Amino acid sequence: MKKIDKKKEKGFALVMSLLMIVVMSIMAVTLMTVSGNEHKKNETKDNKQQAFYAAETGINIAKNWMVTETSTLESSSPAARDGSLNFCKTTLFPSLEDNANSLHKGSNTLSNIITGSSQKEKDRLKKYSFEYFIAYSPNASGVPTIKTKTVASTEGSSIAEGTAYKSAATSSATYYTIYSCGCNNSVSDCNAQNNIIIPLEAVVTLAKK
């Protein structure tokens, strides 16, 4: 009967144990790396989405301002440039010339706009901000230019087929464009590198009363 060399057996077991430790260590490092990359991707995706919502909020705030401050807008002189804004620059909008004049501008953070949230949610929304400026819609060269159109007013009389529902009265409307930018940081800190800035724009026609 052949004798088993216990020394060789112990040596083989030691080698196998070391090999298993190395393999498991590599697997653990790989898993941590993959998990970290996925977490980073999800965080970046969430930041982009929130920055987009912030930019949309800026457009809605600007529209509300235009409705309530129509007379102020119509009497504004297009001399205030967006240079005083921290991160929403004209260079972010290809259809607009650099340093184009604007009529009105504003900024805020989502935590100040979204009410009724928990303190934890407010703390999270503090880092998402927006800036916007309003200008006359640009011409083909990117220069904000006063453009108007004639719009028909409506007056209910009859909705029967074949009858005229719109009256002949008309008024003049002016084209404006709202340029809004959302950022995944506070307004004052959005000039730093690695910030996510989402630019949006919306054309609005404002009829004179």
C-alpha positions as CSV (number, residue, x, y, z in Angstrom):
1,M,0.0,0.0,0.0
2,K,1.4,3.4,-1.1
3,K,1.9,5.9,1.7
4,I,0.5,9.4,1.3
5,D,3.1,12.1,1.7
6,K,1.5,14.5,4.2
7,K,4.0,17.2,3.7
8,K,3.2,17.4,0.0
9,E,-0.5,17.3,0.8
10,K,-0.1,20.3,3.2
11,G,1.9,22.1,0.6
12,F,-0.8,21.6,-2.1
13,A,-3.5,22.8,0.3
14,L,-1.5,25.9,1.1
15,V,-1.1,26.7,-2.6
16,M,-4.8,26.2,-3.2
17,S,-5.7,28.4,-0.3
18,L,-3.5,31.2,-1.5
19,L,-4.8,30.8,-5.0
20,M,-8.4,31.0,-3.8
21,I,-7.6,34.1,-1.7
22,V,-6.1,35.8,-4.8
23,V,-9.1,34.8,-7.0
24,M,-11.6,36.0,-4.4
25,S,-9.7,39.3,-3.9
26,I,-9.7,39.9,-7.7
27,M,-13.4,39.2,-7.8
28,A,-14.1,41.5,-4.9
29,V,-12.1,44.3,-6.5
30,T,-13.9,43.8,-9.8
31,L,-17.3,43.8,-8.1
32,M,-16.5,47.0,-6.2
33,T,-15.2,48.7,-9.4
34,V,-18.3,47.7,-11.4
35,S,-20.6,48.7,-8.5
36,G,-18.8,52.1,-8.1
37,N,-19.0,52.8,-11.9
38,E,-22.8,52.0,-11.9
39,H,-23.3,54.2,-8.9
40,K,-21.4,57.0,-10.6
41,K,-23.4,56.6,-13.8
42,N,-26.7,56.7,-11.9
43,E,-25.6,59.7,-10.0
44,T,-24.6,61.5,-13.2
45,K,-27.9,60.5,-14.8
46,D,-29.8,61.9,-11.8
47,N,-27.9,65.1,-11.9
48,K,-28.6,65.6,-15.6
49,Q,-32.3,64.9,-15.0
50,Q,-32.5,67.3,-12.1
51,A,-30.6,70.0,-14.0
52,F,-33.0,69.6,-16.9
53,Y,-36.0,70.0,-14.5
54,A,-34.2,73.1,-13.1
55,A,-33.9,74.6,-16.6
56,E,-37.6,73.9,-17.3
57,T,-38.5,75.6,-14.0
58,G,-36.6,78.6,-15.1
59,I,-38.7,78.8,-18.3
60,N,-41.9,78.5,-16.3
61,I,-40.8,81.2,-13.9
62,A,-39.9,83.5,-16.8
63,K,-43.3,82.9,-18.5
64,N,-45.1,83.7,-15.3
65,W,-43.1,86.9,-15.0
66,M,-43.9,87.9,-18.5
67,V,-47.6,87.5,-17.9
68,T,-47.6,89.5,-14.6
69,E,-45.1,92.1,-15.8
70,T,-46.1,92.6,-19.4
71,S,-46.0,96.4,-19.2
72,T,-42.5,96.3,-17.6
73,L,-41.3,93.9,-20.4
74,E,-42.7,96.1,-23.2
75,S,-41.1,99.2,-21.7
76,S,-37.7,97.5,-21.1
77,S,-34.7,98.6,-23.0
78,P,-32.6,95.7,-24.4
79,A,-29.4,96.9,-22.8
80,A,-29.0,94.5,-19.9
81,R,-26.6,91.8,-21.0
82,D,-26.4,88.3,-19.6
83,G,-22.8,88.9,-18.5
84,S,-23.9,89.3,-14.9
85,L,-25.2,85.7,-14.9
86,N,-22.9,83.1,-13.5
87,F,-23.4,80.2,-15.8
88,C,-26.2,80.8,-18.3
89,K,-24.3,82.4,-21.1
90,T,-25.2,83.2,-24.7
91,T,-22.5,80.9,-25.9
92,L,-24.6,77.9,-24.8
93,F,-27.2,78.8,-27.4
94,P,-26.0,78.3,-31.1
95,S,-28.9,80.4,-32.4
96,L,-27.9,83.4,-30.4
97,E,-24.9,85.7,-31.0
98,D,-22.4,86.0,-28.2
99,N,-23.2,88.6,-25.5
100,A,-26.6,89.3,-27.0
101,N,-28.7,91.9,-25.2
102,S,-31.5,90.7,-22.9
103,L,-34.6,92.4,-21.5
104,H,-34.9,90.6,-18.1
105,K,-33.1,87.9,-16.2
106,G,-33.5,85.9,-13.0
107,S,-32.1,83.0,-11.0
108,N,-33.1,80.7,-8.1
109,T,-32.6,77.3,-6.6
110,L,-35.2,74.5,-6.7
111,S,-35.4,74.4,-2.9
112,N,-36.8,77.9,-2.9
113,I,-39.4,77.0,-5.6
114,I,-40.6,73.6,-4.7
115,T,-42.6,73.9,-1.5
116,G,-44.1,71.3,0.8
117,S,-41.0,69.0,0.6
118,S,-39.4,67.4,3.6
119,Q,-36.2,68.9,5.1
120,K,-34.1,66.1,3.6
121,E,-35.6,66.8,0.1
122,K,-35.0,70.5,0.5
123,D,-31.4,69.9,1.4
124,R,-31.0,67.8,-1.7
125,L,-32.7,70.4,-4.0
126,K,-30.4,73.2,-2.7
127,K,-27.7,72.2,-5.1
128,Y,-29.9,72.4,-8.2
129,S,-30.3,76.0,-9.5
130,F,-31.4,77.8,-12.6
131,E,-30.7,81.1,-14.4
132,Y,-32.6,82.6,-17.3
133,F,-32.8,85.7,-19.4
134,I,-35.5,87.0,-21.8
135,A,-34.6,88.5,-25.2
136,Y,-36.3,89.4,-28.4
137,S,-36.2,86.3,-30.7
138,P,-33.1,86.4,-32.8
139,N,-32.9,86.9,-36.6
140,A,-30.9,84.5,-38.9
141,S,-27.7,86.2,-37.7
142,G,-28.5,85.5,-34.0
143,V,-29.2,89.1,-33.2
144,P,-32.3,89.7,-31.0
145,T,-34.7,91.7,-33.2
146,I,-38.2,93.0,-32.6
147,K,-40.5,90.8,-34.7
148,T,-44.3,91.1,-34.5
149,K,-47.2,89.3,-36.0
150,T,-51.0,90.0,-36.3
151,V,-53.2,87.6,-34.3
152,A,-56.9,87.2,-34.5
153,S,-58.9,87.5,-31.2
154,T,-61.8,85.1,-30.6
155,E,-65.3,85.8,-29.6
156,G,-67.9,83.1,-29.0
157,S,-71.1,83.5,-31.1
158,S,-71.9,80.1,-32.5
159,I,-70.1,76.8,-32.9
160,A,-72.5,75.5,-35.6
161,E,-70.9,74.1,-38.7
162,G,-70.5,76.8,-41.4
163,T,-70.7,79.8,-39.1
164,A,-67.9,82.2,-38.3
165,Y,-66.6,81.7,-34.8
166,K,-63.7,84.1,-34.8
167,S,-64.4,87.8,-34.9
168,A,-62.6,90.2,-37.2
169,A,-60.8,92.0,-34.4
170,T,-57.0,91.7,-34.4
171,S,-54.1,92.6,-32.2
172,S,-50.3,92.7,-32.5
173,A,-48.0,90.1,-30.8
174,T,-44.3,90.3,-30.3
175,Y,-41.9,87.3,-30.4
176,Y,-39.7,86.7,-27.3
177,T,-37.3,83.9,-26.5
178,I,-36.6,82.6,-23.0
179,Y,-33.1,81.2,-22.5
180,S,-32.8,79.0,-19.4
181,C,-30.0,76.9,-17.9
182,G,-30.2,74.3,-15.1
183,C,-27.2,73.3,-13.1
184,N,-26.4,70.6,-10.5
185,N,-24.9,73.1,-8.1
186,S,-25.7,76.4,-6.4
187,V,-25.9,79.5,-8.5
188,S,-22.6,80.9,-7.1
189,D,-20.7,77.6,-7.6
190,C,-21.8,76.7,-11.1
191,N,-18.7,78.2,-12.7
192,A,-16.5,75.5,-11.4
193,Q,-15.4,72.6,-13.6
194,N,-17.3,69.3,-13.8
195,N,-20.7,70.9,-13.3
196,I,-23.6,69.8,-15.4
197,I,-25.4,72.6,-17.2
198,I,-28.5,72.0,-19.3
199,P,-29.6,74.8,-21.7
200,L,-33.2,75.2,-22.9
201,E,-35.0,77.8,-24.8
202,A,-38.7,78.6,-25.5
203,V,-40.3,81.0,-28.0
204,V,-43.2,83.0,-26.6
205,T,-45.5,85.4,-28.4
206,L,-47.0,88.1,-26.2
207,A,-50.0,89.9,-27.5
208,K,-50.5,93.6,-26.7
209,K,-53.7,94.4,-24.9
